[in-house]
Amino acid sequence: MWADPTFWVILGVLAVALVGIGVGLTLRSRGLRELERAERERAITDAAVRPAEPPVYDGELVAEPEAPVGPTVDAPEAASTRMARLRRRLASSNNALARALGDLLSSSRLDADVWDDFEATLIGSDLGVGPTTELVDNLRRELAIDGVDDPARAGRVLHSELVKLVDPSLDRTLNDTGADGLPAVVLVVGVNGTGKTTTVGKLARVLVAEGKTVLLGAADTFRAAAADQLQTWGDRVGVDTIRGAEGADPASVAFEAVNAGVERGVDVVLIDTAGRLHNKANLMDELGKIRRVISRRAPVTECLLLLDATTGQNGLVQARVFNDVTDVTGIVLSKLDGSAKGGIVVQVQRELGVPVKFIGLGEGVDDLAPFTAEGFVDGLLGQ
C-alpha cells in the first residue's frame, strides 16, 4: 500500500482539502467578528444621534431612578399662632406670678392680711419692690369699693393694671430691615448656658415663617459643637450658615457672615456668639469688638440679650453689664414657665428701659414667639 502511487495521490488530495476547510473556517470567523464590530459601531452612532426613549419592559415603562433627596426642610409655624399656644402653656404653668393673681381673685374678701400676702408673693415672683407697690396701690384703690364680689369686674381691673405694668407702649418689633439695601444684622448675646444657639435657630424659624431670607453666622468658635448645631437648625428651614474653623477669631467669622449677607442680598443676618460670664472683662471686651467689626460692613440693627427667666435677680445683673458693652435693644426671655417667676419681665424692662421682644416657653422648635403685653397678661390670668 505504501508503495502504491495512487494512495499518495489520494492522501495529498485529502490534505489539501483539509487545509482549505481550515482556512475557510478561519476567514468566516474573522468576517463574522468584523461584521459584529461594524454593527456595534453603527448602533453606538445611532444611539448618539437618536433621541432617548423611555426604557420598556414587557410593554410597560420602567421607572426612572429617583433623584437624590436633599435635607428635609421644615415649614415653621406662623408667628401669629405661636403666642396663642404659648399663652395656653403659660396659663397652665406653675408660675409664681400667675399663682398670686389667681389667689387674689379667688379671695372672698380683701382684708389687710390678703393684701400683705399678695404683696409678698409679688415681690417673691421677681416683680421687684417698685412695680409691686405700684400694682398693689392701684388695685386696692380700684377694688376698695366692690372688692371681689364681682369677679368679672375684678378680673378686668386686674387685667388692665397688669397690662399697664408690662407697658404696651414699648416698641417690641424686631428691626429686621437694613438701611440702604443692606441686610438687617441681629446680634444675639448672653451668658453661658442660656441657650443662645438654640434661640438663634428658633428665631431663624420665626423670620422664615414671616417670609424673610436669612443667613446665620456661627461666631461661637469656642464650643466645638456650636457651629454644627447652628447649621442643623439652618438646614431644617433652608437657611445657610457661615462658619469658621474651631478656635477662629469670632469677630472675623461674624464679619464674613455679614459680608456674605450683603453679597447675597438677604434680608437678615443672625449672629450667634459664644457664651461669656458677665464678670469677665476680657470676654466682654471681645463682645464689643465683634460689634465694632461687624459695623464696618453693615450696622447692627438689633442686639438681643438672651436671659434665662429662672435666674431672677442674677439675670438683672447680667443685663446691666451686657447693656453697657453692646447697647442691648431687646430682651429674649427663655424658660418662662415652670420655676420661672414671671415678674422678671417687668423688672428687666424697667431696669434697662429695653423691651422684652421674644418669649420662650418650652423646648420645641417653634416654642419662641414675639412678646406682647396683652398676650402675656392673658396667659398669666388664664384667659
Helices and strands as residue ranges (DSSP letters): H 5-49, E 56-57, E 60-61, H 79-91, H 96-105, H 112-124, H 129-143, H 151-166, E 184-189, H 196-209, E 214-219, H 226-236, E 240-243, H 250-264, E 268-273, H 281-295, E 302-308, G 309-311, H 313-326, E 330-334, H 344-352, E 356-360, E 368-370, H 373-380
